Amino acid sequence: MTNTEKYRDTFAAAFEADKEKVTGFVYQDTPEWDSIAHMMLMSGLEDAFGIELEPEDMLAVTSYAAGIEVLAKKGIAFE
């Protein structure tokens, strides 16, 4: 499984959403994105990639695309 697939699957699981829809998720525009779902996402990302996110990293994940940028800064490569 690629890092992109792991990332997408983690997003889909946290928001209980279809994998094909999560790529367009943005915090303020996604009704499913509440504080509980956000923390589920952060925990899922830490588990999936074996990393620890700092509070500022967690706050920076405000969209699907922003999450990829945060993980890339942590050394996670995306295809």
All heavy atoms as a GROMACS GRO file, in nm:
protein
  615
    1MET      N    1   0.084  -0.118   0.000
    1MET     CA    2   0.000   0.000   0.000
    1MET      C    3   0.089   0.124   0.000
    1MET      O    4   0.183   0.134   0.076
    1MET     CB    5  -0.090  -0.002   0.124
    1MET     CG    6  -0.182   0.118   0.135
    1MET     SD    7  -0.291   0.116   0.279
    1MET     CE    8  -0.408  -0.005   0.229
    2THR      N    9   0.057   0.219  -0.087
    2THR     CA   10   0.136   0.341  -0.096
    2THR      C   11   0.100   0.437   0.017
    2THR      O   12  -0.005   0.422   0.082
    2THR     CB   13   0.112   0.413  -0.230
    2THR    OG1   14  -0.022   0.462  -0.232
    2THR    CG2   15   0.137   0.320  -0.348
    3ASN      N   16   0.184   0.536   0.039
    3ASN     CA   17   0.154   0.637   0.141
    3ASN      C   18   0.028   0.715   0.105
    3ASN      O   19  -0.049   0.752   0.194
    3ASN     CB   20   0.273   0.730   0.160
    3ASN     CG   21   0.384   0.665   0.239
    3ASN    OD1   22   0.361   0.569   0.313
    3ASN    ND2   23   0.504   0.715   0.225
    4THR      N   24   0.006   0.739  -0.022
    4THR     CA   25  -0.115   0.810  -0.064
    4THR      C   26  -0.239   0.728  -0.030
    4THR      O   27  -0.338   0.781   0.019
    4THR     CB   28  -0.110   0.842  -0.215
    4THR    OG1   29   0.005   0.925  -0.240
    4THR    CG2   30  -0.236   0.913  -0.261
    5GLU      N   31  -0.232   0.598  -0.054
    5GLU     CA   32  -0.345   0.511  -0.021
    5GLU      C   33  -0.368   0.505   0.130
    5GLU      O   34  -0.482   0.512   0.177
    5GLU     CB   35  -0.322   0.370  -0.075
    5GLU     CG   36  -0.328   0.363  -0.227
    5GLU     CD   37  -0.278   0.230  -0.282
    5GLU    OE1   38  -0.189   0.167  -0.220
    5GLU    OE2   39  -0.328   0.190  -0.388
    6LYS      N   40  -0.260   0.495   0.207
    6LYS     CA   41  -0.273   0.494   0.354
    6LYS      C   42  -0.335   0.623   0.402
    6LYS      O   43  -0.422   0.622   0.489
    6LYS     CB   44  -0.136   0.476   0.421
    6LYS     CG   45  -0.085   0.337   0.422
    6LYS     CD   46   0.023   0.313   0.526
    6LYS     CE   47   0.151   0.386   0.498
    6LYS     NZ   48   0.262   0.344   0.586
    7TYR      N   49  -0.290   0.734   0.346
    7TYR     CA   50  -0.342   0.865   0.385
    7TYR      C   51  -0.490   0.876   0.354
    7TYR      O   52  -0.570   0.913   0.439
    7TYR     CB   53  -0.261   0.975   0.314
    7TYR     CG   54  -0.303   1.114   0.350
    7TYR    CD1   55  -0.273   1.168   0.474
    7TYR    CD2   56  -0.374   1.194   0.259
    7TYR    CE1   57  -0.312   1.297   0.507
    7TYR    CE2   58  -0.412   1.322   0.292
    7TYR     CZ   59  -0.380   1.373   0.416
    7TYR     OH   60  -0.419   1.500   0.450
    8ARG      N   61  -0.527   0.842   0.232
    8ARG     CA   62  -0.668   0.850   0.191
    8ARG      C   63  -0.755   0.758   0.276
    8ARG      O   64  -0.862   0.796   0.320
    8ARG     CB   65  -0.682   0.817   0.044
    8ARG     CG   66  -0.823   0.837  -0.009
    8ARG     CD   67  -0.840   0.795  -0.153
    8ARG     NE   68  -0.809   0.653  -0.164
    8ARG     CZ   69  -0.725   0.601  -0.253
    8ARG    NH1   70  -0.663   0.677  -0.339
    8ARG    NH2   71  -0.703   0.472  -0.256
    9ASP      N   72  -0.708   0.637   0.303
    9ASP     CA   73  -0.783   0.542   0.384
    9ASP      C   74  -0.801   0.592   0.527
    9ASP      O   75  -0.907   0.576   0.587
    9ASP     CB   76  -0.715   0.405   0.385
    9ASP     CG   77  -0.723   0.333   0.252
    9ASP    OD1   78  -0.795   0.380   0.160
    9ASP    OD2   79  -0.657   0.228   0.239
   10THR      N   80  -0.697   0.655   0.580
   10THR     CA   81  -0.704   0.710   0.716
   10THR      C   82  -0.805   0.823   0.722
   10THR      O   83  -0.885   0.833   0.816
   10THR     CB   84  -0.565   0.758   0.763
   10THR    OG1   85  -0.474   0.646   0.756
   10THR    CG2   86  -0.569   0.811   0.904
   11PHE      N   87  -0.804   0.910   0.622
   11PHE     CA   88  -0.901   1.019   0.612
   11PHE      C   89  -1.042   0.963   0.606
   11PHE      O   90  -1.132   1.007   0.679
   11PHE     CB   91  -0.874   1.104   0.488
   11PHE     CG   92  -0.847   1.249   0.517
   11PHE    CD1   93  -0.720   1.292   0.550
   11PHE    CD2   94  -0.949   1.342   0.510
   11PHE    CE1   95  -0.694   1.426   0.575
   11PHE    CE2   96  -0.925   1.476   0.534
   11PHE     CZ   97  -0.798   1.519   0.567
   12ALA      N   98  -1.064   0.865   0.520
   12ALA     CA   99  -1.196   0.806   0.503
   12ALA      C  100  -1.246   0.742   0.632
   12ALA      O  101  -1.364   0.757   0.668
   12ALA     CB  102  -1.194   0.704   0.389
   13ALA      N  103  -1.158   0.674   0.703
   13ALA     CA  104  -1.197   0.609   0.828
   13ALA      C  105  -1.233   0.712   0.935
   13ALA      O  106  -1.333   0.696   1.007
   13ALA     CB  107  -1.085   0.519   0.877
   14ALA      N  108  -1.154   0.818   0.947
   14ALA     CA  109  -1.180   0.920   1.049
   14ALA      C  110  -1.313   0.990   1.030
   14ALA      O  111  -1.383   1.022   1.126
   14ALA     CB  112  -1.066   1.023   1.051
   15PHE      N  113  -1.348   1.013   0.904
   15PHE     CA  114  -1.471   1.086   0.874
   15PHE      C  115  -1.587   0.996   0.834
   15PHE      O  116  -1.695   1.044   0.802
   15PHE     CB  117  -1.445   1.189   0.764
   15PHE     CG  118  -1.351   1.297   0.807
   15PHE    CD1  119  -1.220   1.299   0.761
   15PHE    CD2  120  -1.390   1.395   0.896
   15PHE    CE1  121  -1.132   1.397   0.801
   15PHE    CE2  122  -1.303   1.494   0.938
   15PHE     CZ  123  -1.173   1.495   0.890
   16GLU      N  124  -1.560   0.863   0.836
   16GLU     CA  125  -1.661   0.766   0.796
   16GLU      C  126  -1.722   0.807   0.662
   16GLU      O  127  -1.843   0.817   0.644
   16GLU     CB  128  -1.769   0.750   0.902
   16GLU     CG  129  -1.714   0.698   1.034
   16GLU     CD  130  -1.819   0.684   1.142
   16GLU    OE1  131  -1.937   0.715   1.120
   16GLU    OE2  132  -1.780   0.641   1.252
   17ALA      N  133  -1.632   0.833   0.567
   17ALA     CA  134  -1.671   0.884   0.435
   17ALA      C  135  -1.612   0.796   0.325
   17ALA      O  136  -1.518   0.719   0.348
   17ALA     CB  137  -1.622   1.027   0.418
   18ASP      N  138  -1.666   0.811   0.207
   18ASP     CA  139  -1.618   0.739   0.090
   18ASP      C  140  -1.477   0.787   0.055
   18ASP      O  141  -1.450   0.907   0.053
   18ASP     CB  142  -1.713   0.765  -0.027
   18ASP     CG  143  -1.679   0.684  -0.149
   18ASP    OD1  144  -1.578   0.718  -0.215
   18ASP    OD2  145  -1.752   0.588  -0.178
   19LYS      N  146  -1.390   0.693   0.024
   19LYS     CA  147  -1.250   0.726  -0.009
   19LYS      C  148  -1.239   0.824  -0.125
   19LYS      O  149  -1.147   0.905  -0.130
   19LYS     CB  150  -1.172   0.600  -0.046
   19LYS     CG  151  -1.142   0.510   0.068
   19LYS     CD  152  -1.049   0.400   0.019
   19LYS     CE  153  -1.106   0.266   0.056
   19LYS     NZ  154  -1.016   0.157   0.018
   20GLU      N  155  -1.330   0.816  -0.219
   20GLU     CA  156  -1.325   0.902  -0.336
   20GLU      C  157  -1.366   1.046  -0.304
   20GLU      O  158  -1.331   1.138  -0.379
   20GLU     CB  159  -1.415   0.847  -0.447
   20GLU     CG  160  -1.382   0.703  -0.486
   20GLU     CD  161  -1.236   0.681  -0.520
   20GLU    OE1  162  -1.176   0.763  -0.591
   20GLU    OE2  163  -1.179   0.579  -0.474
   21LYS      N  164  -1.437   1.068  -0.197
   21LYS     CA  165  -1.485   1.202  -0.162
   21LYS      C  166  -1.390   1.280  -0.074
   21LYS      O  167  -1.391   1.403  -0.073
   21LYS     CB  168  -1.621   1.193  -0.094
   21LYS     CG  169  -1.730   1.142  -0.186
   21LYS     CD  170  -1.863   1.141  -0.116
   21LYS     CE  171  -1.970   1.087  -0.209
   21LYS     NZ  172  -2.101   1.081  -0.144
   22VAL      N  173  -1.306   1.212   0.004
   22VAL     CA  174  -1.225   1.281   0.104
   22VAL      C  175  -1.118   1.371   0.046
   22VAL      O  176  -1.072   1.463   0.114
   22VAL     CB  177  -1.162   1.183   0.205
   22VAL    CG1  178  -1.269   1.110   0.285
   22VAL    CG2  179  -1.067   1.086   0.139
   23THR      N  180  -1.079   1.350  -0.078
   23THR     CA  181  -0.971   1.432  -0.136
   23THR      C  182  -1.010   1.579  -0.146
   23THR      O  183  -0.922   1.664  -0.153
   23THR     CB  184  -0.930   1.379  -0.274
   23THR    OG1  185  -1.042   1.380  -0.360
   23THR    CG2  186  -0.872   1.238  -0.263
   24GLY      N  187  -1.136   1.609  -0.142
   24GLY     CA  188  -1.181   1.748  -0.148
   24GLY      C  189  -1.220   1.807  -0.013
   24GLY      O  190  -1.268   1.920  -0.006
   25PHE      N  191  -1.196   1.733   0.094
   25PHE     CA  192  -1.237   1.781   0.226
   25PHE      C  193  -1.156   1.903   0.270
   25PHE      O  194  -1.034   1.906   0.260
   25PHE     CB  195  -1.222   1.671   0.330
   25PHE     CG  196  -1.338   1.575   0.338
   25PHE    CD1  197  -1.428   1.561   0.235
   25PHE    CD2  198  -1.356   1.497   0.450
   25PHE    CE1  199  -1.534   1.473   0.243
   25PHE    CE2  200  -1.461   1.408   0.460
   25PHE     CZ  201  -1.552   1.396   0.357
   26VAL      N  202  -1.228   2.003   0.318
   26VAL     CA  203  -1.171   2.125   0.376
   26VAL      C  204  -1.246   2.150   0.506
   26VAL      O  205  -1.369   2.140   0.511
   26VAL     CB  206  -1.187   2.245   0.280
   26VAL    CG1  207  -1.137   2.373   0.344
   26VAL    CG2  208  -1.117   2.218   0.148
   27TYR      N  209  -1.174   2.182   0.612
   27TYR     CA  210  -1.230   2.195   0.746
   27TYR      C  211  -1.362   2.272   0.750
   27TYR      O  212  -1.464   2.218   0.792
   27TYR     CB  213  -1.126   2.257   0.839
   27TYR     CG  214  -1.183   2.296   0.974
   27TYR    CD1  215  -1.237   2.199   1.058
   27TYR    CD2  216  -1.183   2.428   1.016
   27TYR    CE1  217  -1.290   2.234   1.181
   27TYR    CE2  218  -1.236   2.463   1.138
   27TYR     CZ  219  -1.289   2.366   1.220
   27TYR     OH  220  -1.341   2.401   1.341
   28GLN      N  221  -1.366   2.395   0.712
   28GLN     CA  222  -1.486   2.478   0.725
   28GLN      C  223  -1.599   2.438   0.630
   28GLN      O  224  -1.714   2.470   0.654
   28GLN     CB  225  -1.452   2.626   0.703
   28GLN     CG  226  -1.359   2.684   0.807
   28GLN     CD  227  -1.420   2.693   0.946
   28GLN    OE1  228  -1.541   2.698   0.964
   28GLN    NE2  229  -1.335   2.695   1.047
   29ASP      N  230  -1.567   2.366   0.524
   29ASP     CA  231  -1.667   2.330   0.424
   29ASP      C  232  -1.716   2.186   0.435
   29ASP      O  233  -1.794   2.141   0.351
   29ASP     CB  234  -1.608   2.350   0.283
   29ASP     CG  235  -1.574   2.495   0.256
   29ASP    OD1  236  -1.635   2.584   0.317
   29ASP    OD2  237  -1.483   2.519   0.174
   30THR      N  238  -1.671   2.112   0.536
   30THR     CA  239  -1.705   1.971   0.549
   30THR      C  240  -1.781   1.950   0.680
   30THR      O  241  -1.721   1.955   0.788
   30THR     CB  242  -1.577   1.885   0.547
   30THR    OG1  243  -1.503   1.917   0.428
   30THR    CG2  244  -1.608   1.738   0.549
   31PRO      N  245  -1.913   1.926   0.672
   31PRO     CA  246  -1.993   1.909   0.794
   31PRO      C  247  -1.943   1.797   0.885
   31PRO      O  248  -1.953   1.808   1.008
   31PRO     CB  249  -2.132   1.877   0.742
   31PRO     CG  250  -2.136   1.927   0.603
   31PRO     CD  251  -1.994   1.918   0.552
   32GLU      N  252  -1.887   1.691   0.827
   32GLU     CA  253  -1.838   1.579   0.908
   32GLU      C  254  -1.713   1.614   0.990
   32GLU      O  255  -1.677   1.544   1.082
   32GLU     CB  256  -1.801   1.459   0.817
   32GLU     CG  257  -1.914   1.403   0.736
   32GLU     CD  258  -1.927   1.468   0.598
   32GLU    OE1  259  -1.864   1.571   0.571
   32GLU    OE2  260  -2.003   1.413   0.519
   33TRP      N  261  -1.648   1.725   0.954
   33TRP     CA  262  -1.521   1.760   1.016
   33TRP      C  263  -1.546   1.840   1.145
   33TRP      O  264  -1.539   1.961   1.149
   33TRP     CB  265  -1.435   1.841   0.920
   33TRP     CG  266  -1.288   1.843   0.954
   33TRP    CD1  267  -1.230   1.848   1.076
   33TRP    CD2  268  -1.182   1.842   0.860
   33TRP    NE1  269  -1.095   1.850   1.066
   33TRP    CE2  270  -1.062   1.846   0.934
   33TRP    CE3  271  -1.175   1.839   0.722
   33TRP    CZ2  272  -0.937   1.848   0.873
   33TRP    CZ3  273  -1.051   1.840   0.662
   33TRP    CH2  274  -0.933   1.845   0.736
   34ASP      N  275  -1.571   1.766   1.252
   34ASP     CA  276  -1.585   1.830   1.382
   34ASP      C  277  -1.462   1.796   1.467
   34ASP      O  278  -1.368   1.732   1.418
   34ASP     CB  279  -1.715   1.786   1.451
   34ASP     CG  280  -1.725   1.636   1.473
   34ASP    OD1  281  -1.622   1.565   1.465
   34ASP    OD2  282  -1.837   1.588   1.500
   35SER      N  283  -1.460   1.839   1.591
   35SER     CA  284  -1.340   1.820   1.674
   35SER      C  285  -1.311   1.673   1.699
   35SER      O  286  -1.195   1.632   1.703
   35SER     CB  287  -1.354   1.896   1.806
   35SER     OG  288  -1.467   1.849   1.877
   36ILE      N  289  -1.414   1.592   1.714
   36ILE     CA  290  -1.391   1.449   1.738
   36ILE      C  291  -1.332   1.383   1.614
   36ILE      O  292  -1.234   1.307   1.624
   36ILE     CB  293  -1.521   1.380   1.781
   36ILE    CG1  294  -1.564   1.435   1.918
   36ILE    CG2  295  -1.505   1.228   1.786
   36ILE    CD1  296  -1.701   1.393   1.963
   37ALA      N  297  -1.388   1.412   1.498
   37ALA     CA  298  -1.334   1.355   1.374
   37ALA      C  299  -1.191   1.402   1.350
   37ALA      O  300  -1.106   1.325   1.303
   37ALA     CB  301  -1.423   1.392   1.255
   38HIS      N  302  -1.162   1.526   1.386
   38HIS     CA  303  -1.026   1.578   1.368
   38HIS      C  304  -0.927   1.500   1.454
   38HIS      O  305  -0.819   1.462   1.407
   38HIS     CB  306  -1.021   1.728   1.402
   38HIS     CG  307  -0.889   1.791   1.368
   38HIS    ND1  308  -0.854   1.826   1.239
   38HIS    CD2  309  -0.782   1.823   1.445
   38HIS    CE1  310  -0.732   1.877   1.239
   38HIS    NE2  311  -0.687   1.877   1.364
   39MET      N  312  -0.964   1.474   1.579
   39MET     CA  313  -0.874   1.400   1.666
   39MET      C  314  -0.862   1.254   1.622
   39MET      O  315  -0.754   1.195   1.634
   39MET     CB  316  -0.920   1.410   1.812
   39MET     CG  317  -0.906   1.552   1.868
   39MET     SD  318  -0.746   1.633   1.832
   39MET     CE  319  -0.633   1.529   1.922
   40MET      N  320  -0.969   1.197   1.569
   40MET     CA  321  -0.962   1.062   1.513
   40MET      C  322  -0.864   1.060   1.395
   40MET      O  323  -0.785   0.966   1.380
   40MET     CB  324  -1.100   1.015   1.467
   40MET     CG  325  -1.201   0.998   1.578
   40MET     SD  326  -1.170   0.854   1.679
   40MET     CE  327  -1.206   0.724   1.564
   41LEU      N  328  -0.869   1.165   1.314
   41LEU     CA  329  -0.778   1.175   1.200
   41LEU      C  330  -0.634   1.186   1.249
   41LEU      O  331  -0.545   1.116   1.199
   41LEU     CB  332  -0.814   1.296   1.114
   41LEU     CG  333  -0.720   1.326   0.997
   41LEU    CD1  334  -0.716   1.209   0.899
   41LEU    CD2  335  -0.762   1.454   0.927
   42MET      N  336  -0.608   1.271   1.346
   42MET     CA  337  -0.471   1.289   1.396
   42MET      C  338  -0.417   1.158   1.452
   42MET      O  339  -0.304   1.117   1.423
   42MET     CB  340  -0.466   1.398   1.504
   42MET     CG  341  -0.505   1.536   1.455
   42MET     SD  342  -0.406   1.596   1.317
   42MET     CE  343  -0.521   1.578   1.183
   43SER      N  344  -0.497   1.090   1.532
   43SER     CA  345  -0.456   0.962   1.590
   43SER      C  346  -0.432   0.859   1.480
   43SER      O  347  -0.333   0.784   1.483
   43SER     CB  348  -0.566   0.913   1.685
   43SER     OG  349  -0.535   0.785   1.734
   44GLY      N  350  -0.521   0.856   1.381
   44GLY     CA  351  -0.506   0.763   1.269
   44GLY      C  352  -0.380   0.789   1.190
   44GLY      O  353  -0.311   0.695   1.148
   45LEU      N  354  -0.348   0.916   1.167
   45LEU     CA  355  -0.226   0.950   1.092
   45LEU      C  356  -0.102   0.909   1.170
   45LEU      O  357  -0.006   0.857   1.111
   45LEU     CB  358  -0.224   1.100   1.059
   45LEU     CG  359  -0.328   1.148   0.959
   45LEU    CD1  360  -0.324   1.300   0.947
   45LEU    CD2  361  -0.310   1.082   0.822
   46GLU      N  362  -0.102   0.934   1.300
   46GLU     CA  363   0.013   0.895   1.381
   46GLU      C  364   0.034   0.743   1.375
   46GLU      O  365   0.147   0.696   1.360
   46GLU     CB  366  -0.006   0.941   1.525
   46GLU     CG  367   0.008   1.091   1.542
   46GLU     CD  368  -0.012   1.138   1.685
   46GLU    OE1  369  -0.085   1.072   1.762
   46GLU    OE2  370   0.047   1.242   1.720
   47ASP      N  371  -0.076   0.669   1.386
   47ASP     CA  372  -0.066   0.522   1.380
   47ASP      C  373  -0.023   0.473   1.242
   47ASP      O  374   0.064   0.387   1.230
   47ASP     CB  375  -0.200   0.458   1.418
   47ASP     CG  376  -0.235   0.475   1.564
   47ASP    OD1  377  -0.146   0.510   1.645
   47ASP    OD2  378  -0.353   0.452   1.599
   48ALA      N  379  -0.086   0.526   1.138
   48ALA     CA  380  -0.060   0.480   1.002
   48ALA      C  381   0.084   0.506   0.958
   48ALA      O  382   0.142   0.425   0.885
   48ALA     CB  383  -0.157   0.546   0.904
   49PHE      N  384   0.140   0.618   1.003
   49PHE     CA  385   0.273   0.657   0.955
   49PHE      C  386   0.382   0.645   1.062
   49PHE      O  387   0.498   0.678   1.036
   49PHE     CB  388   0.269   0.798   0.898
   49PHE     CG  389   0.187   0.806   0.771
   49PHE    CD1  390   0.057   0.853   0.774
   49PHE    CD2  391   0.239   0.763   0.651
   49PHE    CE1  392  -0.020   0.858   0.658
   49PHE    CE2  393   0.164   0.767   0.535
   49PHE     CZ  394   0.034   0.815   0.538
   50GLY      N  395   0.346   0.601   1.181
   50GLY     CA  396   0.446   0.584   1.286
   50GLY      C  397   0.515   0.713   1.326
   50GLY      O  398   0.637   0.714   1.347
   51ILE      N  399   0.437   0.819   1.335
   51ILE     CA  400   0.493   0.951   1.370
   51ILE      C  401   0.418   1.007   1.491
   51ILE      O  402   0.316   0.954   1.531
   51ILE     CB  403   0.481   1.051   1.253
   51ILE    CG1  404   0.334   1.068   1.212
   51ILE    CG2  405   0.568   1.006   1.136
   51ILE    CD1  406   0.310   1.180   1.114
   52GLU      N  407   0.472   1.116   1.544
   52GLU     CA  408   0.403   1.191   1.649
   52GLU      C  409   0.384   1.333   1.597
   52GLU      O  410   0.480   1.400   1.558
   52GLU     CB  411   0.485   1.192   1.777
   52GLU     CG  412   0.411   1.257   1.892
   52GLU     CD  413   0.484   1.241   2.024
   52GLU    OE1  414   0.549   1.138   2.046
   52GLU    OE2  415   0.477   1.336   2.104
   53LEU      N  416   0.259   1.375   1.593
   53LEU     CA  417   0.228   1.510   1.546
   53LEU      C  418   0.230   1.608   1.663
   53LEU      O  419   0.175   1.580   1.770
   53LEU     CB  420   0.090   1.512   1.479
   53LEU     CG  421   0.080   1.430   1.350
   53LEU    CD1  422  -0.066   1.417   1.308
   53LEU    CD2  423   0.161   1.496   1.240
   54GLU      N  424   0.294   1.720   1.642
   54GLU     CA  425   0.296   1.828   1.740
   54GLU      C  426   0.164   1.905   1.732
   54GLU      O  427   0.097   1.902   1.628
   54GLU     CB  428   0.414   1.922   1.712
   54GLU     CG  429   0.549   1.854   1.718
   54GLU     CD  430   0.581   1.797   1.855
   54GLU    OE1  431   0.541   1.856   1.958
   54GLU    OE2  432   0.646   1.690   1.859
   55PRO      N  433   0.126   1.976   1.837
   55PRO     CA  434   0.001   2.053   1.832
   55PRO      C  435  -0.008   2.146   1.712
   55PRO      O  436  -0.114   2.157   1.650
   55PRO     CB  437   0.002   2.130   1.964
   55PRO     CG  438   0.081   2.043   2.057
   55PRO     CD  439   0.188   1.981   1.969
   56GLU      N  440   0.103   2.210   1.675
   56GLU     CA  441   0.099   2.301   1.560
   56GLU      C  442   0.076   2.225   1.430
   56GLU      O  443   0.013   2.277   1.337
   56GLU     CB  444   0.222   2.391   1.552
   56GLU     CG  445   0.353   2.319   1.545
   56GLU     CD  446   0.417   2.291   1.682
   56GLU    OE1  447   0.353   2.310   1.787
   56GLU    OE2  448   0.532   2.247   1.682
   57ASP      N  449   0.126   2.102   1.423
   57ASP     CA  450   0.099   2.018   1.305
   57ASP      C  451  -0.049   1.986   1.297
   57ASP      O  452  -0.110   1.992   1.190
   57ASP     CB  453   0.177   1.886   1.312
   57ASP     CG  454   0.328   1.904   1.311
   57ASP    OD1  455   0.376   2.000   1.247
   57ASP    OD2  456   0.397   1.823   1.374
   58MET      N  457  -0.108   1.951   1.411
   58MET     CA  458  -0.249   1.916   1.415
   58MET      C  459  -0.336   2.033   1.372
   58MET      O  460  -0.434   2.016   1.299
   58MET     CB  461  -0.289   1.870   1.555
   58MET     CG  462  -0.225   1.740   1.595
   58MET     SD  463  -0.276   1.694   1.761
   58MET     CE  464  -0.172   1.552   1.789
   59LEU      N  465  -0.299   2.152   1.415
   59LEU     CA  466  -0.375   2.271   1.377
   59LEU      C  467  -0.358   2.305   1.230
   59LEU      O  468  -0.446   2.366   1.169
   59LEU     CB  469  -0.333   2.390   1.463
   59LEU     CG  470  -0.371   2.382   1.610
   59LEU    CD1  471  -0.310   2.498   1.688
   59LEU    CD2  472  -0.522   2.380   1.628
   60ALA      N  473  -0.247   2.265   1.171
   60ALA     CA  474  -0.219   2.296   1.031
   60ALA      C  475  -0.295   2.206   0.934
   60ALA      O  476  -0.309   2.239   0.816
   60ALA     CB  477  -0.069   2.287   1.003
   61VAL      N  478  -0.346   2.094   0.982
   61VAL     CA  479  -0.422   2.004   0.895
   61VAL      C  480  -0.565   2.058   0.885
   61VAL      O  481  -0.653   2.023   0.962
   61VAL     CB  482  -0.421   1.858   0.948
   61VAL    CG1  483  -0.502   1.768   0.856
   61VAL    CG2  484  -0.278   1.807   0.958
   62THR      N  485  -0.586   2.145   0.789
   62THR     CA  486  -0.716   2.209   0.770
   62THR      C  487  -0.784   2.164   0.642
   62THR      O  488  -0.892   2.213   0.610
   62THR     CB  489  -0.700   2.362   0.768
   62THR    OG1  490  -0.607   2.396   0.665
   62THR    CG2  491  -0.651   2.414   0.904
   63SER      N  492  -0.719   2.073   0.570
   63SER     CA  493  -0.777   2.018   0.448
   63SER      C  494  -0.700   1.890   0.415
   63SER      O  495  -0.595   1.863   0.473
   63SER     CB  496  -0.766   2.115   0.331
   63SER     OG  497  -0.631   2.132   0.292
   64TYR      N  498  -0.755   1.815   0.322
   64TYR     CA  499  -0.687   1.695   0.274
   64TYR      C  500  -0.548   1.732   0.222
   64TYR      O  501  -0.449   1.670   0.259
   64TYR     CB  502  -0.772   1.630   0.165
   64TYR     CG  503  -0.717   1.501   0.111
   64TYR    CD1  504  -0.752   1.380   0.167
   64TYR    CD2  505  -0.632   1.500   0.000
   64TYR    CE1  506  -0.703   1.259   0.117
   64TYR    CE2  507  -0.582   1.380  -0.051
   64TYR     CZ  508  -0.618   1.260   0.008
   64TYR     OH  509  -0.570   1.143  -0.044
   65ALA      N  510  -0.542   1.835   0.140
   65ALA     CA  511  -0.414   1.878   0.080
   65ALA      C  512  -0.316   1.929   0.186
   65ALA      O  513  -0.197   1.899   0.180
   65ALA     CB  514  -0.439   1.985  -0.026
   66ALA      N  515  -0.366   2.004   0.284
   66ALA     CA  516  -0.279   2.057   0.389
   66ALA      C  517  -0.218   1.945   0.472
   66ALA      O  518  -0.103   1.955   0.515
   66ALA     CB  519  -0.356   2.154   0.478
   67GLY      N  520  -0.294   1.838   0.492
   67GLY     CA  521  -0.241   1.724   0.567
   67GLY      C  522  -0.123   1.659   0.497
   67GLY      O  523  -0.027   1.618   0.562
   68ILE      N  524  -0.130   1.652   0.367
   68ILE     CA  525  -0.018   1.596   0.290
   68ILE      C  526   0.106   1.684   0.308
   68ILE      O  527   0.216   1.634   0.327
   68ILE     CB  528  -0.056   1.582   0.141
   68ILE    CG1  529  -0.159   1.469   0.124
   68ILE    CG2  530   0.069   1.556   0.054
   68ILE    CD1  531  -0.216   1.454  -0.014
   69GLU      N  532   0.088   1.815   0.307
   69GLU     CA  533   0.200   1.907   0.327
   69GLU      C  534   0.262   1.888   0.465
   69GLU      O  535   0.385   1.888   0.479
   69GLU     CB  536   0.154   2.051   0.308
   69GLU     CG  537   0.116   2.085   0.166
   69GLU     CD  538   0.060   2.225   0.152
   69GLU    OE1  539   0.076   2.308   0.245
   69GLU    OE2  540  -0.001   2.253   0.047
   70VAL      N  541   0.178   1.874   0.566
   70VAL     CA  542   0.229   1.855   0.703
   70VAL      C  543   0.309   1.725   0.712
   70VAL      O  544   0.419   1.723   0.767
   70VAL     CB  545   0.113   1.854   0.806
   70VAL    CG1  546   0.159   1.806   0.942
   70VAL    CG2  547   0.050   1.993   0.816
   71LEU      N  548   0.254   1.618   0.656
   71LEU     CA  549   0.326   1.489   0.661
   71LEU      C  550   0.454   1.493   0.578
   71LEU      O  551   0.555   1.432   0.617
   71LEU     CB  552   0.235   1.376   0.614
   71LEU     CG  553   0.116   1.346   0.705
   71LEU    CD1  554   0.035   1.231   0.649
   71LEU    CD2  555   0.161   1.315   0.847
   72ALA      N  556   0.454   1.564   0.466
   72ALA     CA  557   0.573   1.576   0.385
   72ALA      C  558   0.686   1.643   0.464
   72ALA      O  559   0.802   1.604   0.454
   72ALA     CB  560   0.543   1.652   0.256
   73LYS      N  561   0.651   1.741   0.546
   73LYS     CA  562   0.750   1.808   0.630
   73LYS      C  563   0.806   1.715   0.737
   73LYS      O  564   0.914   1.738   0.790
   73LYS     CB  565   0.692   1.933   0.694
   73LYS     CG  566   0.667   2.045   0.597
   73LYS     CD  567   0.605   2.165   0.664
   73LYS     CE  568   0.572   2.272   0.561
   73LYS     NZ  569   0.497   2.384   0.620
   74LYS      N  570   0.731   1.609   0.768
   74LYS     CA  571   0.774   1.509   0.864
   74LYS      C  572   0.855   1.399   0.796
   74LYS      O  573   0.891   1.299   0.859
   74LYS     CB  574   0.652   1.446   0.933
   74LYS     CG  575   0.575   1.538   1.021
   74LYS     CD  576   0.646   1.549   1.153
   74LYS     CE  577   0.563   1.625   1.254
   74LYS     NZ  578   0.641   1.646   1.376
   75GLY      N  579   0.879   1.412   0.665
   75GLY     CA  580   0.960   1.316   0.593
   75GLY      C  581   0.881   1.204   0.526
   75GLY      O  582   0.940   1.109   0.478
   76ILE      N  583   0.749   1.217   0.522
   76ILE     CA  584   0.666   1.117   0.455
   76ILE      C  585   0.657   1.153   0.307
   76ILE      O  586   0.617   1.263   0.273
   76ILE     CB  587   0.523   1.112   0.515
   76ILE    CG1  588   0.527   1.097   0.668
   76ILE    CG2  589   0.441   1.002   0.448
   76ILE    CD1  590   0.587   0.970   0.719
   77ALA      N  591   0.696   1.060   0.222
   77ALA     CA  592   0.695   1.085   0.077
   77ALA      C  593   0.564   1.037   0.017
   77ALA      O  594   0.514   0.930   0.051
   77ALA     CB  595   0.812   1.011   0.011
   78PHE      N  596   0.509   1.119  -0.070
   78PHE     CA  597   0.386   1.086  -0.142
   78PHE      C  598   0.416   1.074  -0.290
   78PHE      O  599   0.494   1.150  -0.344
   78PHE     CB  600   0.278   1.192  -0.117
   78PHE     CG  601   0.225   1.185   0.024
   78PHE    CD1  602   0.285   1.256   0.125
   78PHE    CD2  603   0.116   1.106   0.054
   78PHE    CE1  604   0.238   1.248   0.256
   78PHE    CE2  605   0.068   1.097   0.184
   78PHE     CZ  606   0.129   1.169   0.285
   79GLU      N  607   0.350   0.979  -0.353
   79GLU     CA  608   0.372   0.950  -0.494
   79GLU      C  609   0.306   1.055  -0.579
   79GLU      O  610   0.205   1.106  -0.551
   79GLU     CB  611   0.313   0.813  -0.531
   79GLU     CG  612   0.358   0.699  -0.440
   79GLU     CD  613   0.300   0.700  -0.301
   79GLU    OE1  614   0.182   0.727  -0.280
   79GLU    OE2  615   0.378   0.673  -0.207
   0.00000   0.00000   0.00000
